[in-house]
Amino acid sequence: MPNPKNVVAIDAPQSASDQFISIEEVARRLHAPESWVREKIRRRSPNPMPVFNLGRHLLFDWAQVEEWVRNSPRPTHAAHKRRWRKKPEGKAA
């Protein structure tokens, strides 16, 4: 049997999918405020962002967040009508 004093622990590099990040880091990576991220993880949200709740701590798997962003539906906007300024009455051009 090997002597425990001679055993050297080697930290294996973790892959990106094994790492969890905080809500602050998710907000920083998405260039969004933390309040926006909190709104997107709510269960009532139509398409909630994946999150792990560990007590009061929220942890995110960045690979799942990236997949959520890619698969999120894009908003459709109504066409905007151009507003024209009314010319003031009484001024001659």
DRENDO-1510 file (C-alpha; in Angstrom, 1 decimal, always signed):
<recs>
REC; n; res; u; v; w
REC; 1; MET; +0.0; +0.0; +0.0 .
REC; 2; PRO; +1.3; +3.5; -0.8 .
REC; 3; ASN; +2.2; +5.7; +2.1 .
REC; 4; PRO; -0.3; +8.6; +2.4 .
REC; 5; LYS; +2.7; +11.0; +2.9 .
REC; 6; ASN; +4.0; +10.2; -0.6 .
REC; 7; VAL; +0.7; +10.8; -2.3 .
REC; 8; VAL; +0.4; +14.1; -4.1 .
REC; 9; ALA; -3.0; +15.5; -5.0 .
REC; 10; ILE; -3.3; +16.8; -8.5 .
REC; 11; ASP; -6.1; +19.2; -9.3 .
REC; 12; ALA; -7.7; +18.0; -12.6 .
REC; 13; PRO; -8.8; +20.9; -14.8 .
REC; 14; GLN; -12.5; +21.3; -14.8 .
REC; 15; SER; -14.4; +21.6; -18.0 .
REC; 16; ALA; -16.5; +24.6; -18.6 .
REC; 17; SER; -19.7; +22.6; -18.1 .
REC; 18; ASP; -18.6; +21.6; -14.5 .
REC; 19; GLN; -18.3; +25.1; -13.3 .
REC; 20; PHE; -21.1; +27.0; -11.7 .
REC; 21; ILE; -21.3; +30.8; -11.6 .
REC; 22; SER; -23.1; +33.3; -9.5 .
REC; 23; ILE; -26.0; +35.6; -10.5 .
REC; 24; GLU; -23.6; +38.6; -10.5 .
REC; 25; GLU; -21.3; +36.8; -13.0 .
REC; 26; VAL; -24.3; +35.8; -15.2 .
REC; 27; ALA; -25.4; +39.5; -15.3 .
REC; 28; ARG; -21.9; +40.6; -16.1 .
REC; 29; ARG; -21.6; +38.1; -19.0 .
REC; 30; LEU; -25.0; +39.0; -20.4 .
REC; 31; HIS; -24.4; +42.7; -20.1 .
REC; 32; ALA; -27.6; +43.0; -18.1 .
REC; 33; PRO; -28.5; +44.2; -14.6 .
REC; 34; GLU; -28.9; +41.6; -11.9 .
REC; 35; SER; -32.6; +42.6; -11.5 .
REC; 36; TRP; -33.2; +41.5; -15.2 .
REC; 37; VAL; -31.6; +38.1; -14.5 .
REC; 38; ARG; -33.7; +37.7; -11.4 .
REC; 39; GLU; -36.9; +38.4; -13.4 .
REC; 40; LYS; -35.9; +35.8; -16.0 .
REC; 41; ILE; -35.4; +33.0; -13.4 .
REC; 42; ARG; -38.8; +33.4; -11.9 .
REC; 43; ARG; -41.0; +30.3; -12.4 .
REC; 44; ARG; -43.9; +32.5; -13.6 .
REC; 45; SER; -41.7; +33.7; -16.5 .
REC; 46; PRO; -42.9; +32.2; -19.9 .
REC; 47; ASN; -39.4; +30.9; -20.6 .
REC; 48; PRO; -37.4; +30.7; -17.3 .
REC; 49; MET; -33.7; +30.7; -17.3 .
REC; 50; PRO; -32.1; +27.5; -15.9 .
REC; 51; VAL; -30.9; +28.0; -12.3 .
REC; 52; PHE; -30.0; +25.8; -9.3 .
REC; 53; ASN; -31.3; +27.0; -6.0 .
REC; 54; LEU; -29.0; +25.9; -3.1 .
REC; 55; GLY; -30.8; +27.5; -0.1 .
REC; 56; ARG; -30.6; +31.2; -0.7 .
REC; 57; HIS; -27.7; +30.8; -3.2 .
REC; 58; LEU; -28.5; +30.9; -6.9 .
REC; 59; LEU; -26.0; +29.0; -9.1 .
REC; 60; PHE; -26.0; +28.9; -12.9 .
REC; 61; ASP; -24.4; +26.5; -15.3 .
REC; 62; TRP; -23.0; +28.7; -18.0 .
REC; 63; ALA; -23.5; +26.1; -20.8 .
REC; 64; GLN; -27.2; +25.9; -19.9 .
REC; 65; VAL; -27.5; +29.7; -19.9 .
REC; 66; GLU; -25.9; +29.9; -23.3 .
REC; 67; GLU; -28.3; +27.3; -24.6 .
REC; 68; TRP; -31.3; +29.2; -23.1 .
REC; 69; VAL; -30.2; +32.4; -24.8 .
REC; 70; ARG; -29.8; +30.6; -28.2 .
REC; 71; ASN; -33.3; +28.9; -27.9 .
REC; 72; SER; -35.1; +31.9; -26.5 .
REC; 73; PRO; -37.8; +33.3; -28.9 .
REC; 74; ARG; -37.0; +36.7; -30.4 .
REC; 75; PRO; -39.4; +39.5; -29.7 .
REC; 76; THR; -41.5; +40.8; -32.6 .
REC; 77; HIS; -42.1; +44.5; -32.8 .
REC; 78; ALA; -45.0; +46.3; -34.4 .
REC; 79; ALA; -44.2; +48.7; -37.2 .
REC; 80; HIS; -43.8; +52.3; -36.0 .
REC; 81; LYS; -45.8; +55.0; -37.7 .
REC; 82; ARG; -43.8; +58.1; -38.5 .
REC; 83; ARG; -45.0; +61.2; -36.6 .
REC; 84; TRP; -44.9; +64.5; -38.4 .
REC; 85; ARG; -44.6; +67.7; -36.5 .
REC; 86; LYS; -47.4; +70.1; -37.0 .
REC; 87; LYS; -46.3; +73.4; -38.4 .
REC; 88; PRO; -47.0; +76.3; -36.0 .
REC; 89; GLU; -49.8; +78.5; -37.3 .
REC; 90; GLY; -49.2; +82.1; -37.8 .
REC; 91; LYS; -45.6; +81.8; -39.1 .
REC; 92; ALA; -45.1; +82.5; -42.7 .
REC; 93; ALA; -42.4; +80.6; -44.5 .
</recs>
